[in-house]
Amino acid sequence: MYINNHFTIINYFLFSLSKIITYCWFVLISIISLIDLIDLNNKTRLKDNVKFNDIFLLTIENIPLRADELLFYAILFGSVIFFLELRKSQEFLILRTNGISFWLSIIVISIVPLLFGVFSVLLLNPTIAFSQKIYSVHHDKIFGKGIYSITISNQGLWLRDRSNLGEIIIKGVYLDTENSKIKKPVFFLKNSETQTTKRVDADWAYLENYNWILKNAMVNGESFNSSKKLNIKSVLTKNDLKYTSNNPFSLSVFEIPKFIKILDSTGIPSSEYKVYFHRIFSQPISFIGIVILCGALIFRRHSRLVPVKTISFAIIGSFIYFFFQRLFVALGASEQMPIILATWIPSIVLLILGLLIISIIEE
């Protein structure tokens, strides 16, 4: 009822907060992107085949990811500026004099971070996935790819390796990371000098002391002498088999669940992708929490003076939250803490803290 009767006033406050957050977001993205551009220029200045257009394009392709990383800070700084303006001009009293309580005022204003959160999940995240796919290809052309990598697809896992025979491409059905063995592997050995390729099929392949040991191997369709072990040299270690080269950021929120199933079926640890998936959906809560916390702290005492200490507490507190959020994410990714708790607890605690301060103010 209040919202219907005071739509103009509410719309004014929502538009003002959205405008300030958007402006802060643009400034932060511009500054960080400029730093990225300078950093890339320093890294590639000795490369003759790299032009400024290449690093400029690389910076542009990375902007969606930077935008997502900086959105929390844009909402933080935007909220501080917004509430300071309201405190200075006493405009917040307009809502109260029109019968809208402080609780309802905060709930109405929380619509803005909620909308930014929905935008982040449904629009910004798919944009990040698309841009990161292009970014990865462009980045590899400039800086080159690693000697080896594990890539996951619908057909299973693909592993790049090198030996004394040349480059190796390994396709497998399942990877046992604990015992460093691949089920039903197919080895494609390409000799760069003779340009010949051999195919080796086996029931299992074990990685031991920089050697692949193949069981019941068949070379180009012909059985290998089973009384001898077929050894193929490798540059990999057992730890190299625990990580995939697929970047979580190159997957949209709609693609991640299917990719996690593929990872689980191939034996590759999927905790990093599960953490990323839950973090995407927990972000809107942290956006709402930081707006409520800033509003509660800044309006804790009624005065037209700038509350320097309060602003400092809000900003320092948000950075502390960011530190603990990163810590919890790391614990979740390393499976030292349940993933749901690691990703959702920091955001929920931030929201509850803001609501708790508001309840103290109202009393």
Buried (B, 14 or more C-beta within 10 A) or exposed (E): EBBEEBEEBBEEBBEBBBEBBEBBBEEBBEEBBEEBBEEBBEEBEEEEEBEEEBBEBBBBBBBBBBBBBBBBBBBBBBBBBBBBBBBEEEBBEBBEEEEBEBEBBBBBBBBBBBBBBEEBBEEBBBBBBBBBBBBBEBBEEBBEEEEBBBEBEEEBBBBBBBBEBBBBBBBBBBBBBEEBBBBBBBBBBBEEEEEEEBEBBBEBBBBEEEBBBBBEBBBEEEEBEEEEEBBBBBEBEEEBBBEBBBEBBBBBBEBBEEBBEBBEBBBBBBBBBBBBBBBBBBBBBBBBBBBBBBBBBBBBEEEEEEBEEBBEBBBEBBEEBBEBBEEBBEBBBEBEBEBEBBBBBBBBBBBEBBBEBBEEBEE
